[in-house]
Amino acid sequence: MRYRIVPALMIFMAMALGAQAQPRQSVWDGAYTEEQASRGQTFYQQSCGRCHGANLAGTFETPPLIGRFIPYWAGTTMDVMFDYVSTSMPLDRPGSLGPTANAAIVAYLLKANGFPAGTKEFGTTADVQKTISFDAAPPKTKKRAR
């Protein structure tokens, strides 16, 4: 019995260490670039604006993508939002835009909601997106001791 537990424990520990090796990032750390968000705005206007409005405010029938939008995704990782956009939108042609366009649209949504740009584009794979948490509030800054 002991000979079965030790290898299983070693595998579990290796998996746990591997999971910790991936650095966690927040949307407040800059999860997209300005250029990507600019491309996303173009894709948004072409494919999303007719339902969600040119100003992202939504309509009576569709939800806004600014303001009330943030608490809905808070506490998730960015793969959840990306998966939803990729598989459910646009409503008349779900899944038709492709990963590059969807990543750019997500970047635009982040920018429109006041999240800062960074130096790396928002990725198109779940492995990368799972490392980015969607935190509704910016991290609190530490006060310096005087």
DSSP file (Angstrom, degrees, kcal/mol; ACC not computed):
  #  RESIDUE AA STRUCTURE BP1 BP2  ACC     N-H-->O    O-->H-N    N-H-->O    O-->H-N    TCO  KAPPA ALPHA  PHI   PSI    X-CA   Y-CA   Z-CA
    1    1 A M    >>        0   0    0      0, 0.0     4,-1.6     0, 0.0     3,-1.3   0.000 360.0 360.0 360.0 -43.4    0.0    0.0    0.0
    2    2 A R  H 3>  +     0   0    0      1,-0.3     4,-2.0     2,-0.2     0, 0.0   0.842 360.0  60.3 -60.2 -34.0    2.8    2.4    0.9
    3    3 A Y  H 34 S+     0   0    0      1,-0.2    -1,-0.3     2,-0.2     5,-0.1   0.702 107.1  46.0 -69.9 -18.8    4.4    1.9   -2.5
    4    4 A R  H <> S+     0   0    0     -3,-1.3     4,-1.5     2,-0.1    -1,-0.2   0.803 110.3  52.0 -88.6 -34.6    1.2    3.2   -4.2
    5    5 A I  H  X S+     0   0    0     -4,-1.6     4,-2.9     2,-0.2     5,-0.2   0.913 104.2  55.7 -70.9 -43.2    0.8    6.2   -2.0
    6    6 A V  H  X S+     0   0    0     -4,-2.0     4,-2.4     1,-0.2     5,-0.2   0.934 110.1  43.6 -60.4 -50.3    4.3    7.6   -2.4
    7    7 A P  H  > S+     0   0    0      0, 0.0     4,-2.3     0, 0.0    -1,-0.2   0.906 115.0  50.5 -62.4 -38.0    4.2    7.8   -6.2
    8    8 A A  H  X S+     0   0    0     -4,-1.5     4,-2.3     1,-0.2    -2,-0.2   0.913 110.9  48.7 -64.4 -41.0    0.7    9.3   -6.1
    9    9 A L  H  X S+     0   0    0     -4,-2.9     4,-2.4     1,-0.2    -1,-0.2   0.896 110.4  51.3 -64.7 -40.1    1.8   11.9   -3.6
   10   10 A M  H  X S+     0   0    0     -4,-2.4     4,-2.2    -5,-0.2    -2,-0.2   0.894 110.3  48.7 -64.7 -40.2    4.8   12.7   -5.8
   11   11 A I  H  X S+     0   0    0     -4,-2.3     4,-2.3     2,-0.2    -2,-0.2   0.924 111.4  50.3 -64.9 -44.1    2.6   13.2   -8.8
   12   12 A F  H  X S+     0   0    0     -4,-2.3     4,-2.4     1,-0.2    -2,-0.2   0.920 111.4  47.9 -60.1 -44.6    0.2   15.4   -6.9
   13   13 A M  H  X S+     0   0    0     -4,-2.4     4,-2.5     1,-0.2    -1,-0.2   0.888 110.5  51.6 -65.0 -39.0    3.0   17.6   -5.6
   14   14 A A  H  X S+     0   0    0     -4,-2.2     4,-2.2     2,-0.2    -1,-0.2   0.902 110.9  48.3 -64.4 -40.0    4.5   17.9   -9.1
   15   15 A M  H  X S+     0   0    0     -4,-2.3     4,-2.1     2,-0.2    -2,-0.2   0.909 111.5  50.0 -65.9 -41.1    1.1   19.0  -10.4
   16   16 A A  H  X S+     0   0    0     -4,-2.4     4,-1.6     1,-0.2    -2,-0.2   0.910 112.0  47.1 -64.5 -42.3    0.7   21.5   -7.6
   17   17 A L  H  X S+     0   0    0     -4,-2.5     4,-1.2     1,-0.2    -1,-0.2   0.883 110.8  52.8 -66.4 -37.7    4.1   23.0   -8.2
   18   18 A G  H  X S+     0   0    0     -4,-2.2     4,-0.7     1,-0.2    -2,-0.2   0.881 107.5  51.4 -64.2 -38.6    3.5   23.2  -11.9
   19   19 A A  H >< S+     0   0    0     -4,-2.1     3,-0.6     1,-0.2    -1,-0.2   0.859 109.8  49.9 -67.3 -34.4    0.2   25.1  -11.3
   20   20 A Q  H 3< S+     0   0    0     -4,-1.6    -1,-0.2     1,-0.2    -2,-0.2   0.729  96.3  71.7 -75.4 -20.7    2.1   27.6   -9.1
   21   21 A A  H 3< S+     0   0    0     -4,-1.2    -1,-0.2    -3,-0.2    -2,-0.2   0.796  79.4  84.7 -66.7 -27.5    4.7   28.1  -11.8
   22   22 A Q  S << S-     0   0    0     -4,-0.7     2,-0.1    -3,-0.6    -4,-0.0  -0.657  86.6-127.6 -77.0 118.7    2.3   30.0  -13.9
   23   23 A P        -     0   0    0      0, 0.0     2,-0.3     0, 0.0    -2,-0.1  -0.413  17.6-128.3 -68.4 140.3    2.3   33.6  -12.7
   24   24 A R        -     0   0    0     -4,-0.1     2,-0.3    -2,-0.1   108,-0.2  -0.685  28.3-174.8 -87.6 142.3   -1.1   35.1  -11.9
   25   25 A Q  E     -a  132   0A   0    106,-3.0   108,-3.2    -2,-0.3     2,-0.3  -0.929  13.6-141.7-133.1 156.0   -1.9   38.4  -13.5
   26   26 A S  E >   -a  133   0A   0     -2,-0.3     3,-2.1   106,-0.3     4,-0.2  -0.814  29.2-114.6-113.8 157.6   -4.9   40.7  -13.1
   27   27 A V  G >> S+     0   0    0    106,-1.9     3,-1.0    -2,-0.3     4,-0.6   0.732 117.7  66.2 -61.3 -19.3   -6.6   42.8  -15.8
   28   28 A W  G 34 S+     0   0    0    105,-0.2    -1,-0.3     1,-0.2   106,-0.1   0.568  88.9  66.3 -77.9  -8.4   -5.2   45.7  -13.8
   29   29 A D  G <4 S-     0   0    0     -3,-2.1    -1,-0.2    86,-0.0    -2,-0.2   0.440 125.5 -89.5 -90.0  -0.7   -1.7   44.7  -14.9
   30   30 A G  T <4  -     0   0    0     -3,-1.0    90,-0.4    86,-0.2    89,-0.3   0.877  49.0-177.5  90.1  83.9   -2.3   45.4  -18.5
   31   31 A A     <  +     0   0    0     -4,-0.6     2,-0.3    85,-0.6    92,-0.1   0.313  66.3  28.7 -97.6   7.3   -3.7   42.3  -20.3
   32   32 A Y  S    S-     0   0    0     84,-0.3    86,-4.2    89,-0.2     2,-0.3  -0.928  77.9-111.7-153.1 171.3   -3.9   43.8  -23.8
   33   33 A T     >  -     0   0    0     -2,-0.3     4,-2.2    84,-0.2     5,-0.2  -0.777  26.0-118.1-109.2 160.1   -2.2   46.4  -26.0
   34   34 A E  H  > S+     0   0    0     84,-0.4     4,-2.2    -2,-0.3     5,-0.2   0.905 116.4  53.2 -58.5 -42.7   -3.6   49.7  -27.2
   35   35 A E  H  > S+     0   0    0      1,-0.2     4,-2.1     2,-0.2    -1,-0.2   0.899 108.4  49.2 -62.4 -41.4   -3.1   48.5  -30.8
   36   36 A Q  H  > S+     0   0    0      1,-0.2     4,-2.5     2,-0.2    72,-0.2   0.910 110.6  50.0 -65.3 -42.1   -5.1   45.3  -30.1
   37   37 A A  H  X S+     0   0    0     -4,-2.2     4,-2.1     2,-0.2    -1,-0.2   0.868 108.2  54.0 -64.0 -35.9   -7.9   47.3  -28.5
   38   38 A S  H  X S+     0   0    0     -4,-2.2     4,-1.4     2,-0.2    -2,-0.2   0.919 110.4  45.6 -63.9 -44.1   -8.0   49.6  -31.5
   39   39 A R  H  X S+     0   0    0     -4,-2.1     4,-2.3     1,-0.2    -2,-0.2   0.899 111.1  54.9 -62.7 -39.7   -8.4   46.6  -33.8
   40   40 A G  H  X S+     0   0    0     -4,-2.5     4,-3.0    64,-0.3    -2,-0.2   0.854 101.7  56.7 -63.0 -35.6  -11.0   45.3  -31.4
   41   41 A Q  H  X S+     0   0    0     -4,-2.1     4,-2.6     2,-0.2    -1,-0.2   0.907 107.9  48.4 -62.8 -40.5  -13.0   48.6  -31.7
   42   42 A T  H  X S+     0   0    0     -4,-1.4     4,-2.0     2,-0.2    -2,-0.2   0.941 113.6  45.8 -64.1 -47.9  -13.2   48.1  -35.4
   43   43 A F  H  X S+     0   0    0     -4,-2.3     4,-2.5     1,-0.2     5,-0.4   0.906 112.3  53.0 -60.4 -41.0  -14.3   44.4  -35.0
   44   44 A Y  H  X>S+     0   0    0     -4,-3.0     4,-3.2     1,-0.2     5,-2.5   0.945 108.7  47.9 -59.9 -49.9  -16.8   45.5  -32.4
   45   45 A Q  H  <5S+     0   0    0     -4,-2.6     5,-0.2     1,-0.2    -1,-0.2   0.873 116.2  45.3 -60.3 -37.1  -18.4   48.2  -34.6
   46   46 A Q  H  <5S+     0   0    0     -4,-2.0    -1,-0.2    -5,-0.2    -2,-0.2   0.859 132.1  14.5 -74.1 -36.3  -18.6   45.7  -37.5
   47   47 A S  H  <5S+     0   0    0     -4,-2.5    -3,-0.2    -5,-0.2    -2,-0.2   0.644 133.8  27.4-118.7 -18.8  -20.0   42.7  -35.5
   48   48 A C  T >X5S+     0   0    0     -4,-3.2     4,-2.7    -5,-0.4     3,-1.4   0.696  97.1  77.4-118.8 -30.2  -21.3   43.8  -32.1
   49   49 A G  H 3><S+     0   0    0     -5,-2.5     4,-1.7     1,-0.3     6,-0.1   0.781  84.7  65.0 -60.5 -31.3  -22.4   47.4  -32.3
   50   50 A R  H 34 S+     0   0    0     -5,-0.2    -1,-0.3     2,-0.2     4,-0.1   0.813 118.0  25.7 -65.4 -27.2  -25.7   46.8  -34.0
   51   51 A C  H <4 S+     0   0    0     -3,-1.4    11,-0.2     2,-0.1    -2,-0.2   0.838 131.7  35.5 -99.3 -44.9  -26.9   44.9  -30.9
   52   52 A H  H  < S-     0   0    0     -4,-2.7     6,-2.9     1,-0.1    13,-0.3   0.493 114.7-108.5 -91.4  -3.4  -24.9   46.3  -28.0
   53   53 A G    ><  -     0   0    0     -4,-1.7     3,-1.8    -5,-0.4    -3,-0.1   0.259  23.3 -91.7  89.5 145.7  -24.8   49.9  -29.4
   54   54 A A  T 3  S+     0   0    0      1,-0.3    -1,-0.1    -5,-0.1    -5,-0.1   0.787 129.5  46.3 -60.7 -28.2  -22.0   51.9  -30.9
   55   55 A N  T 3  S-     0   0    0     -6,-0.1    -1,-0.3     3,-0.1    -2,-0.1   0.266 113.2-117.0 -99.6  11.2  -21.3   53.3  -27.4
   56   56 A L  S <  S+     0   0    0     -3,-1.8     9,-3.2    -7,-0.1    10,-0.5   0.556  80.3 124.0  67.3  11.2  -21.5   49.8  -25.7
   57   57 A A        -     0   0    0      7,-0.2    -4,-0.2     1,-0.2    -1,-0.1   0.531  62.7-139.3 -81.1  -5.5  -24.4   51.0  -23.6
   58   58 A G        -     0   0    0     -6,-2.9     2,-0.2     5,-0.2    -1,-0.2  -0.119  11.5-109.1  75.5-178.6  -26.7   48.2  -24.7
   59   59 A T        -     0   0    0      3,-1.9    -8,-0.0    -8,-0.1    -7,-0.0  -0.710  40.9 -79.8-135.1-173.4  -30.4   48.5  -25.6
   60   60 A F  S    S+     0   0    0     -2,-0.2    -2,-0.0     1,-0.2     0, 0.0   0.834 132.8  37.3 -60.8 -31.2  -33.6   47.4  -24.1
   61   61 A E  S    S+     0   0    0    -10,-0.1    -1,-0.2     1,-0.1    -9,-0.1   0.689 116.9  49.3 -97.0 -21.5  -33.0   43.9  -25.5
   62   62 A T  S    S-     0   0    0    -11,-0.2    -3,-1.9    -5,-0.0    -1,-0.1  -0.927  83.5-112.0-124.6 146.6  -29.2   43.5  -25.1
   63   63 A P        -     0   0    0      0, 0.0    -5,-0.2     0, 0.0     2,-0.1  -0.323  34.2-104.6 -74.3 155.3  -27.0   44.2  -22.0
   64   64 A P        -     0   0    0      0, 0.0    -7,-0.2     0, 0.0   -11,-0.1  -0.419  15.3-148.8 -72.0 154.0  -24.5   47.0  -21.8
   65   65 A L  S    S+     0   0    0     -9,-3.2     2,-0.3   -13,-0.3    -8,-0.2   0.143  79.8  58.9-110.5  16.8  -20.8   46.1  -22.1
   66   66 A I  S >  S+     0   0    0    -10,-0.5     2,-0.9    47,-0.0     3,-0.5  -0.945 107.0   1.3-135.0 158.6  -19.7   48.9  -19.8
   67   67 A G  T >  S+     0   0    0     -2,-0.3     3,-1.8     1,-0.3   -10,-0.0  -0.523 132.3  36.2  72.1-102.5  -20.6   49.6  -16.2
   68   68 A R  T 3> S+     0   0    0     -2,-0.9     4,-0.8     1,-0.3    -1,-0.3   0.680 106.6  75.4 -58.7 -17.1  -22.9   46.8  -15.0
   69   69 A F  H <> S+     0   0    0     -3,-0.5     4,-0.9     1,-0.2     3,-0.3   0.847  84.7  62.9 -61.6 -38.1  -20.8   44.6  -17.2
   70   70 A I  H X> S+     0   0    0     -3,-1.8     4,-1.3     1,-0.2     3,-0.9   0.927  98.4  49.7 -63.3 -51.4  -17.9   44.5  -14.8
   71   71 A P  H 34 S+     0   0    0      0, 0.0    -1,-0.2     0, 0.0    -2,-0.2   0.810 102.9  64.3 -61.1 -26.5  -19.6   42.8  -11.7
   72   72 A Y  H 3< S+     0   0    0     -4,-0.8    -2,-0.2    -3,-0.3    -3,-0.1   0.881 113.2  31.7 -62.6 -37.3  -20.9   40.1  -14.0
   73   73 A W  H X< S+     0   0    0     -3,-0.9     3,-1.9    -4,-0.9    61,-0.2   0.556  89.7 124.4 -97.6 -10.5  -17.4   38.9  -14.8
   74   74 A A  T 3< S+     0   0    0     -4,-1.3    61,-0.2     1,-0.3     3,-0.1  -0.208  73.6  23.3 -56.0 137.0  -15.7   39.8  -11.5
   75   75 A G  T 3  S+     0   0    0     59,-2.4    -1,-0.3     1,-0.3     2,-0.1   0.392 103.3 100.9  88.9  -3.1  -14.0   36.8   -9.8
   76   76 A T  S <  S-     0   0    0     -3,-1.9    58,-3.2    58,-0.5    -1,-0.3  -0.436  73.4-111.5 -99.7 179.6  -13.5   34.8  -13.0
   77   77 A T  B >>  -B  133   0A   0     56,-0.3     3,-1.8    -2,-0.1     4,-0.7  -0.788  34.0-105.9-107.5 161.2  -10.5   34.4  -15.2
   78   78 A M  H 3> S+     0   0    0     54,-2.6     4,-2.4    51,-0.9    52,-0.2   0.662 112.4  71.7 -66.2 -17.1  -10.4   35.8  -18.7
   79   79 A D  H 3> S+     0   0    0     50,-0.5     4,-2.4    53,-0.2    -1,-0.3   0.818  94.0  57.5 -65.5 -28.1  -10.8   32.5  -20.4
   80   80 A V  H <> S+     0   0    0     -3,-1.8     4,-2.0     2,-0.2    -1,-0.2   0.946 110.4  40.8 -67.6 -48.4  -14.4   32.5  -19.2
   81   81 A M  H  X S+     0   0    0     -4,-0.7     4,-2.8     2,-0.2     5,-0.3   0.937 115.9  50.5 -64.4 -46.4  -15.2   35.8  -20.9
   82   82 A F  H  X S+     0   0    0     -4,-2.4     4,-2.8     1,-0.2    -2,-0.2   0.913 110.1  50.2 -59.6 -43.3  -13.3   34.9  -24.0
   83   83 A D  H  X S+     0   0    0     -4,-2.4     4,-2.2     2,-0.2     5,-0.3   0.910 111.2  49.0 -62.1 -42.1  -15.0   31.5  -24.3
   84   84 A Y  H  X S+     0   0    0     -4,-2.0     4,-2.3     2,-0.2     5,-0.4   0.947 114.5  44.1 -63.2 -48.2  -18.4   33.2  -24.0
   85   85 A V  H  X S+     0   0    0     -4,-2.8     4,-1.3     1,-0.2    10,-0.4   0.914 115.9  49.1 -61.8 -42.8  -17.6   35.8  -26.6
   86   86 A S  H  < S+     0   0    0     -4,-2.8    12,-0.2    -5,-0.3    11,-0.2   0.840 121.7  30.7 -68.1 -35.5  -16.1   33.2  -28.9
   87   87 A T  H  < S+     0   0    0     -4,-2.2    -1,-0.2    -5,-0.2    -2,-0.2   0.680 127.7  34.7-100.8 -18.8  -18.9   30.7  -28.7
   88   88 A S  H  < S+     0   0    0     -4,-2.3    -3,-0.2    -5,-0.3    -2,-0.2   0.592  92.8 117.5-113.3 -13.7  -22.0   32.9  -28.3
   89   89 A M     <  +     0   0    0     -4,-1.3     6,-1.7    -5,-0.4     8,-0.4  -0.843  58.6  30.9-121.6 154.9  -21.4   36.0  -30.2
   90   90 A P  S >  S-     0   0    0      0, 0.0     3,-1.5     0, 0.0     6,-0.2   0.689  79.7-140.0 -67.0 155.0  -22.4   37.6  -32.5
   91   91 A L  T 3  S+     0   0    0      1,-0.3    -2,-0.1     2,-0.2   -43,-0.1   0.817 100.1  46.6 -56.1 -36.8  -25.9   36.4  -31.7
   92   92 A D  T 3  S+     0   0    0      1,-0.2    -1,-0.3     0, 0.0    -3,-0.1   0.624 129.7  23.4 -83.4 -11.9  -26.9   35.9  -35.4
   93   93 A R  S X  S-     0   0    0     -3,-1.5     3,-1.7    -5,-0.1    -1,-0.2  -0.381  83.4-163.3-147.2  61.9  -23.6   34.1  -36.2
   94   94 A P  T 3  S+     0   0    0      0, 0.0    -6,-0.1     0, 0.0    -7,-0.1  -0.196  74.8   6.9 -55.9 135.7  -22.2   32.5  -33.0
   95   95 A G  T 3  S+     0   0    0     -6,-1.7     3,-0.2   -10,-0.4    -8,-0.1   0.608  93.3 119.1  74.0  14.0  -18.5   31.5  -33.2
   96   96 A S    <   +     0   0    0     -3,-1.7    -1,-0.1    -7,-0.3    -9,-0.1   0.569  56.7  67.5 -90.1  -8.3  -18.0   33.1  -36.6
   97   97 A L  S    S-     0   0    0     -8,-0.4     4,-0.4   -11,-0.2    -1,-0.2   0.795  90.1-131.8 -89.3 -27.6  -15.3   35.6  -35.8
   98   98 A G     >  -     0   0    0    -12,-0.2     4,-2.3    -3,-0.2     5,-0.2   0.007  29.9 -75.8  91.7 158.0  -12.3   33.6  -34.9
   99   99 A P  H  > S+     0   0    0      0, 0.0     4,-2.4     0, 0.0     5,-0.2   0.832 124.9  52.7 -64.4 -36.2   -9.8   33.8  -32.0
  100  100 A T  H  > S+     0   0    0      2,-0.2     4,-1.9     1,-0.2     5,-0.1   0.936 113.5  43.1 -67.3 -45.1   -7.8   36.8  -33.2
  101  101 A A  H  > S+     0   0    0     -4,-0.4     4,-2.4     2,-0.2    -1,-0.2   0.912 115.0  50.3 -65.5 -42.4  -10.9   39.0  -33.7
  102  102 A N  H  X S+     0   0    0     -4,-2.3     4,-2.5     1,-0.2    -2,-0.2   0.898 109.5  50.5 -64.6 -39.8  -12.5   37.8  -30.4
  103  103 A A  H  X S+     0   0    0     -4,-2.4     4,-2.2     1,-0.2    -1,-0.2   0.901 111.1  49.4 -63.5 -39.5   -9.3   38.5  -28.5
  104  104 A A  H  X S+     0   0    0     -4,-1.9     4,-2.2     2,-0.2   -64,-0.3   0.894 110.1  50.6 -66.7 -39.3   -9.2   42.0  -30.0
  105  105 A I  H  X S+     0   0    0     -4,-2.4     4,-2.5     2,-0.2    -2,-0.2   0.922 110.1  49.6 -64.1 -43.9  -12.9   42.6  -29.1
  106  106 A V  H  X S+     0   0    0     -4,-2.5     4,-2.4     1,-0.2    -2,-0.2   0.910 109.4  52.7 -60.6 -41.5  -12.2   41.5  -25.5
  107  107 A A  H  X S+     0   0    0     -4,-2.2     4,-2.4     1,-0.2    -2,-0.2   0.916 109.4  49.2 -58.9 -43.5   -9.2   43.9  -25.4
  108  108 A Y  H  X S+     0   0    0     -4,-2.2     4,-3.0   -72,-0.2    -2,-0.2   0.903 109.4  51.6 -63.3 -41.4  -11.5   46.7  -26.6
  109  109 A L  H  X S+     0   0    0     -4,-2.5     4,-1.3     2,-0.2    -2,-0.2   0.899 109.7  50.0 -63.1 -39.9  -14.1   45.8  -23.9
  110  110 A L  H  <>S+     0   0    0     -4,-2.4     5,-2.5     2,-0.2     3,-0.3   0.935 112.9  46.3 -62.6 -45.4  -11.3   46.0  -21.3
  111  111 A K  H ><5S+     0   0    0     -4,-2.4     3,-2.0     1,-0.2    -2,-0.2   0.930 109.8  53.3 -62.6 -45.6  -10.2   49.3  -22.5
  112  112 A A  H 3<5S+     0   0    0     -4,-3.0    -1,-0.2     1,-0.3    -2,-0.2   0.760 107.7  53.0 -62.4 -24.5  -13.7   50.7  -22.7
  113  113 A N  T 3<5S-     0   0    0     -4,-1.3    -1,-0.3    -3,-0.3    -2,-0.2   0.259 124.1-101.7 -96.8  11.7  -14.2   49.7  -19.0
  114  114 A G  T < 5S+     0   0    0     -3,-2.0    -3,-0.2     1,-0.3    -2,-0.1   0.575  70.9 145.1  86.8  10.3  -11.1   51.5  -17.9
  115  115 A F      < -     0   0    0     -5,-2.5    -1,-0.3    -6,-0.2   -87,-0.1  -0.659  52.3-110.6 -81.3 139.2   -8.7   48.6  -17.5
  116  116 A P        -     0   0    0      0, 0.0   -85,-0.6     0, 0.0   -84,-0.3  -0.290  23.4-119.5 -73.8 152.2   -5.1   49.7  -18.5
  117  117 A A        -     0   0    0    -87,-0.2   -84,-0.2   -86,-0.1     2,-0.2  -0.437  30.7-168.6 -79.6 161.0   -3.2   48.6  -21.5
  118  118 A G        -     0   0    0    -86,-4.2   -84,-0.4     2,-0.2   -88,-0.1  -0.462  36.5 -91.1-130.3-155.9    0.0   46.7  -21.2
  119  119 A T  S    S+     0   0    0    -89,-0.3     2,-0.4    -2,-0.2   -86,-0.1   0.539 100.4  64.5-104.3  -9.9    2.9   45.6  -23.4
  120  120 A K  S    S-     0   0    0    -90,-0.4    -2,-0.2   -88,-0.2     3,-0.1  -0.928  83.5-116.1-117.9 140.7    1.6   42.1  -24.4
  121  121 A E        -     0   0    0     -2,-0.4     2,-0.3   -89,-0.2   -89,-0.2  -0.336  39.8 -94.8 -68.0 152.7   -1.5   41.4  -26.5
  122  122 A F        -     0   0    0    -19,-0.1    -1,-0.1   -89,-0.1   -90,-0.1  -0.554  53.3-119.1 -65.4 126.7   -4.4   39.5  -24.9
  123  123 A G        -     0   0    0     -2,-0.3    -1,-0.1   -92,-0.1    -3,-0.0  -0.153   7.7-140.4 -73.5 164.2   -3.8   35.9  -25.8
  124  124 A T  S    S+     0   0    0    -21,-0.0     2,-0.4   -22,-0.0    -1,-0.1   0.323  75.8  82.0-105.5   5.3   -6.0   33.6  -27.9
  125  125 A T  S  > S-     0   0    0      1,-0.1     4,-2.3   -26,-0.0     3,-0.5  -0.883  75.2-132.1-116.2 147.3   -5.5   30.4  -25.9
  126  126 A A  H  > S+     0   0    0     -2,-0.4     4,-2.6     1,-0.2     5,-0.2   0.832 104.9  64.4 -62.1 -33.5   -7.2   29.3  -22.6
  127  127 A D  H  4 S+     0   0    0      1,-0.2     4,-0.3     2,-0.2    -1,-0.2   0.911 110.8  36.7 -57.7 -42.4   -3.9   28.4  -21.1
  128  128 A V  H >4 S+     0   0    0     -3,-0.5     3,-1.4     1,-0.2    -2,-0.2   0.914 116.4  52.5 -75.2 -44.2   -2.8   32.1  -21.2
  129  129 A Q  H >< S+     0   0    0     -4,-2.3     3,-1.6     1,-0.3   -51,-0.9   0.809  99.2  63.6 -65.1 -31.1   -6.2   33.5  -20.4
  130  130 A K  T 3< S+     0   0    0     -4,-2.6    -1,-0.3     1,-0.3    -2,-0.2   0.688  95.3  61.3 -67.3 -17.0   -6.6   31.4  -17.3
  131  131 A T  T <  S+     0   0    0     -3,-1.4  -106,-3.0    -4,-0.3     2,-0.6   0.492  91.8  78.4 -87.0  -2.6   -3.6   33.2  -15.8
  132  132 A I  E <  S-a   25   0A   0     -3,-1.6   -54,-2.6  -108,-0.2     2,-0.3  -0.924  70.2-153.9-111.5 116.4   -5.4   36.5  -15.9
  133  133 A S  E     -aB  26  77A   0   -108,-3.2  -106,-1.9    -2,-0.6     2,-1.2  -0.659  15.3-131.0 -89.5 143.8   -8.0   37.2  -13.2
  134  134 A F        -     0   0    0    -58,-3.2   -59,-2.4    -2,-0.3     2,-0.6  -0.778  31.8-177.9 -93.7  94.5  -10.9   39.6  -13.8
  135  135 A D        -     0   0    0     -2,-1.2   -61,-0.1   -61,-0.2   -65,-0.0  -0.844  19.3-155.0 -96.9 123.0  -10.7   41.8  -10.7
  136  136 A A  S    S+     0   0    0     -2,-0.6    -1,-0.1   -65,-0.1   -66,-0.1   0.872  78.9  46.8 -66.8 -37.4  -13.5   44.4  -10.6
  137  137 A A  S    S-     0   0    0      1,-0.1  -109,-0.1     3,-0.0     3,-0.1  -0.813  92.6-108.2-108.2 146.0  -11.5   46.8   -8.4
  138  138 A P        -     0   0    0      0, 0.0     3,-0.1     0, 0.0    -2,-0.1  -0.335  47.9 -91.0 -65.4 152.7   -7.9   47.9   -8.8
  139  139 A P        -     0   0    0      0, 0.0     2,-0.3     0, 0.0  -113,-0.0  -0.337  44.1-108.2 -63.8 146.0   -5.5   46.5   -6.3
  140  140 A K        -     0   0    0     -3,-0.1     2,-0.3     1,-0.1    -3,-0.0  -0.565  32.1-128.3 -75.2 136.5   -4.9   48.6   -3.2
  141  141 A T        -     0   0    0     -2,-0.3     2,-0.3     1,-0.1    -1,-0.1  -0.629  21.8-114.9 -86.1 144.9   -1.6   50.3   -3.2
  142  142 A K        -     0   0    0     -2,-0.3     2,-0.3     1,-0.1    -1,-0.1  -0.600  26.8-125.8 -78.5 134.6    0.6   49.9   -0.1
  143  143 A K        -     0   0    0     -2,-0.3     2,-0.2     1,-0.1    -1,-0.1  -0.632  25.0-121.7 -80.2 137.5    1.2   53.1    1.8
  144  144 A R        -     0   0    0     -2,-0.3     2,-0.2     1,-0.1    -1,-0.1  -0.557  22.2-118.9 -79.7 141.1    4.8   53.8    2.4
  145  145 A A              0   0    0     -2,-0.2    -1,-0.1     1,-0.1     0, 0.0  -0.558 360.0 360.0 -75.6 142.8    6.0   54.2    6.0
  146  146 A R              0   0    0     -2,-0.2    -1,-0.1     0, 0.0    -2,-0.0   0.431 360.0 360.0 -96.2 360.0    7.4   57.6    6.8
